[in-house]
Amino acid sequence: MKTAELTLFYDGRCPFCDREMQRLRSWNRKGNLAFVDIAESNFDPAFLGVDMVALDSELHSLTADGKLLVGIDSMIKAYTLVDKAYLVFPLRIPMLRRPLTYLYRKFARNRYRISAWMGLKALPICSENVCRTEHPFLGK
């Protein structure tokens, strides 16, 4: 079995994020990507050297050689590995990188609200037979 070149650590409770990971999975014909839902109750970020708050604030990914990528660097690598680099081409333009990083971080902080505005429903968070839809770090 092939080892993934990039493992993406995403928030599976976020409707927009989950949909985007589904899209990447559909393009992942070569098996270059692996996906880890940080919302799973048994997920522990300790091996990444970051805490859940940091991990939850931006998309993180880990390359096969152990390099941690954050935010738009994760997106650039993921889309490149599924032969869709053209979709993230603006992220590579030096003049655009700083403003797009700012916008990405703003989006990431508000991803639940934006998902709702887009008509995407929040996935319930369930533990010990109790479910809720708010985010443990970001609130409703």
Beta strands, then each sheet from edge to edge (+ up, - down):
strand 1: 6-10
strand 2: 33-37
strand 3: 60-63
strand 4: 68-70
strand 5: 125-127
strand 6: 130-132
sheet 1: 2+ 1+ 3- 4+
sheet 2: 5+ 6-
end
